[in-house]
Amino acid sequence: MAAPNLIGATTITGKVSGQAITTAATAIVSNASSSGKVLKINSLYISNIDGTASADVTVDVFKGGATAYRLAYLITVPPKSTINVIAKDIQVYLEENDSLRLTANINSYLEGVCSYEDIS
């Protein structure tokens, strides 16, 4: 099944997802294959919760469960600070079998929060 035509959408549900970011690429938001939905990413914030050391984050769109395309690559997040990787003026849509993944260069320093719309 294909993602729905946005003009014909009947349901839009706002959602928020969060995760501790590790050194393994892990999805913060995923759109299952054959979901019949499209997910619109509204914002992605990355916070460094360590008090003294910087950490790097990579954000990618994992297309079709097979290929990663980087939105941000090894962006340094200073200690005790937050960066906005995706703002509302940037349009990122996840089609079926796509994921938005996060990877850190150090475990336990970074956390991510993603706001998105589930559209069907």
C-alpha positions as CSV (number, residue, x, y, z in Angstrom):
1,M,0.0,0.0,0.0
2,A,1.3,3.5,-0.8
3,A,1.4,6.5,1.5
4,P,-1.8,8.5,1.4
5,N,-2.2,11.6,-0.7
6,L,-1.9,14.5,1.8
7,I,-4.8,16.3,0.3
8,G,-7.1,13.3,1.0
9,A,-5.9,12.7,4.6
10,T,-8.7,12.0,7.0
11,T,-6.7,11.8,10.2
12,I,-3.7,13.8,11.5
13,T,-2.5,12.9,15.0
14,G,0.3,14.8,16.7
15,K,2.9,12.7,18.5
16,V,6.2,13.0,20.4
17,S,8.9,10.4,20.7
18,G,12.1,10.5,22.9
19,Q,15.1,8.3,23.3
20,A,18.5,8.1,24.8
21,I,21.0,8.1,21.9
22,T,23.6,5.4,21.7
23,T,26.5,4.5,19.4
24,A,24.2,2.2,17.4
25,A,21.9,3.8,14.9
26,T,18.4,3.6,16.4
27,A,15.1,4.8,15.1
28,I,13.4,7.5,17.1
29,V,10.4,7.4,14.7
30,S,9.5,4.6,12.2
31,N,6.8,4.2,9.6
32,A,6.0,0.6,9.2
33,S,5.8,-1.0,5.8
34,S,2.2,-1.2,4.5
35,S,1.1,1.3,7.2
36,G,-0.9,3.4,4.7
37,K,0.5,6.4,6.5
38,V,3.0,9.2,6.1
39,L,4.8,10.7,9.0
40,K,5.6,14.4,8.9
41,I,8.6,15.4,11.2
42,N,8.0,18.8,12.7
43,S,11.0,19.1,15.0
44,L,14.0,17.2,16.4
45,Y,15.9,18.4,19.4
46,I,19.1,16.8,20.7
47,S,20.3,17.6,24.2
48,N,23.6,16.9,25.8
49,I,22.9,15.9,29.4
50,D,26.6,15.6,30.3
51,G,28.0,18.4,32.4
52,T,31.5,18.6,31.0
53,A,32.0,16.9,27.7
54,S,30.8,17.5,24.2
55,A,29.3,14.7,22.1
56,D,28.5,14.3,18.4
57,V,25.2,13.2,16.8
58,T,24.4,11.9,13.3
59,V,20.8,11.9,12.1
60,D,19.7,9.9,9.1
61,V,16.6,9.0,7.1
62,F,16.7,5.2,6.6
63,K,14.8,4.8,3.3
64,G,13.0,1.6,2.6
65,G,14.7,-0.2,5.4
66,A,17.9,-0.4,3.3
67,T,19.7,2.9,2.7
68,A,20.7,5.7,5.2
69,Y,20.8,9.3,4.0
70,R,22.3,11.7,6.5
71,L,20.4,14.9,7.5
72,A,23.2,15.8,10.0
73,Y,26.6,14.3,10.3
74,L,28.7,14.4,13.4
75,I,27.2,17.6,14.7
76,T,28.9,18.6,18.0
77,V,26.5,19.2,20.9
78,P,28.3,21.1,23.7
79,P,27.8,20.0,27.3
80,K,24.5,21.1,29.0
81,S,23.1,22.4,25.7
82,T,20.4,21.6,23.1
83,I,20.4,21.9,19.3
84,N,17.5,22.0,16.9
85,V,18.3,19.6,14.0
86,I,14.9,19.8,12.3
87,A,12.8,22.9,12.6
88,K,9.3,23.5,11.4
89,D,10.4,25.3,8.2
90,I,12.1,22.1,7.1
91,Q,9.9,19.5,5.5
92,V,10.8,15.9,6.3
93,Y,8.3,13.1,5.5
94,L,8.7,9.4,6.3
95,E,7.1,7.2,3.8
96,E,6.2,3.5,4.4
97,N,9.2,1.5,5.6
98,D,11.3,4.7,6.4
99,S,12.8,5.6,9.8
100,L,14.5,8.7,11.3
101,R,17.5,7.3,13.2
102,L,20.0,8.8,15.6
103,T,23.6,7.8,16.4
104,A,26.0,9.3,19.0
105,N,29.7,9.0,19.2
106,I,29.5,8.4,23.0
107,N,26.8,6.5,24.9
108,S,24.7,8.2,27.7
109,Y,25.5,11.8,26.8
110,L,22.7,12.7,24.3
111,E,18.9,12.5,24.3
112,G,16.6,13.2,21.4
113,V,13.0,14.5,21.3
114,C,11.0,14.4,18.1
115,S,7.6,15.9,17.4
116,Y,5.7,14.5,14.4
117,E,2.3,14.1,12.7
118,D,0.9,10.7,11.9
119,I,-1.1,11.3,8.7
120,S,-3.6,8.8,7.2
